[in-house]
């Protein structure tokens, strides 16, 4: 004697709608994660290109003798000179500002040391006008 068990695997309409809603929410979350990742990668790409531009510009000053670095600001608190547009390796245009001022750093004892030149390079995205990177370095007459 064999017994056949007949099981219905039918879902009601409400159960089906709930399952579809949960699937739609899950898929929307995955899509949102991917799109925010794409934007984050784009911002990181711009920041790294800006840093490469600033590093390249600073290296040109590091190769120059101290006397060749010309001060272009009256004081370090003066407004920065005009920005110069420069195209990055990604094809975007960045605004590069190079501010060079003479300053006298104080030593640990509170007395003033020898005058140095402080070079500050700022890279700004031309489209969004957001500062991507600011790099600063000091140069003294003893090193160059």
N, C-alpha and C positions, 0 to 999 in steps of 0.2 A: 504494500500500500504506500503510494507516494503522495506526498502533499506538496502542492505548489503554493508558494507564497507570492502573492502579487502585491508589490508595494508601489504606491503612487509617489512620485517625486515631484508633484506639482506644487508650484508656488502660487500664492495668492497675488493679486495685483499690487497690494500694499507692500508685501515683502519684496517684490520685484522693483518697485519704485525706490524703496529704501536702499536696496543693494546698488541700484544705478546711481543714486545720489552719493553714496559713500565712495563709489568708484570715481565719480566726477570730481569730488573734493580731493581725493588722492592724486588724481592726474593733474589737477590744477596746481596742487602744491609742488609737484615735481617740475612742472613747466615754470612756475615762479622761481624755483631754485635754480634752474638752468639759466633763466633770463638774468637774474641778479648776478650769477657767476660770470656771464658774458660782460655785463657792465663793469664788474670788479676787475676783470682781466683788461678791459679797455683803459680804465683809470690807472692800473698798475703799469701798463705799457707806456702811457703818457708820462708818468712819474719817472720811470727808468730812462726814457729818452731825455727828459729834462735834466736828470742827474748826469747823464753822459755828456750833454752839452755843457753843463756847468764844470764838470771835471776836465773836459777838453780845454775850455777857456782858462781854467785855473792853471793847468799844466803849462800853458804858454807863458804865464807870469812866473812860474817856478823855474823856467829855463832862462829867463832874462836876468841880467845883473840888477842889483838893487837900484842903481842910478837910472836904469831904463824904465822903471815903474813910476809913471807920472801921476801925481796926485790930481784928482779931478773934482774934489769936494773941499770946501773951505774948512769944514769940521765934519766929524763923523755923524753929527746930528743934522747936517744939511740935507735938503731934499736930494734924492738920488738923480743922477743924470738921466737923460732920455734913453728909453729902451730901444734896442736895435733888433729888428726882426731877423730871425734865423730859422732856416728850414732844418728840421730834424731828420733822422734816418727813416722815420715813418712817413715822411712827406708832409707833415703838419708844420704850421708856422708857429714859432715860439718867440716871445719877446724877452730879450736878454739885457739885463741891466748890470753894468760893472761899476761899482762905487769904490773909489780908492781915496782913503783919507790918511792923514798923518796923525798919529796918536802916541801918547806916552803912557805905557802901562805902569801901574804901581807894582812894586815888588812886595814880597810878603812882610817886610818890615815897615811898610807904609811910605817909603821914600820912592820917588819917581826914578824910573830907569831911563834907558836911552830911547829916543824916538824911533818908532817903527811905522811901517806903512801897512794898513789893513785893507785887504782886497775882499770885497763882498760881491758875490755874483748871485743874482736872482733870476730865475727862469719862470716865466708866466705863460700859461696857455693863452694864445691870442683870441680864441673863440669864446672861452668861458671867463677870461680875465682872472683865473684862479692861480695863485702862486703854487707852483709844483715843487720847487726846491730852492733853498738858499744855502749857499756855501761860502764860508768865510775863512780867510787865512791871513796870518801876519807875516811880514817880511822885515828883517832887520839888516843893517849894513854889514854885520859880521858874517852872515851866511852867504852873501852874494858878492 
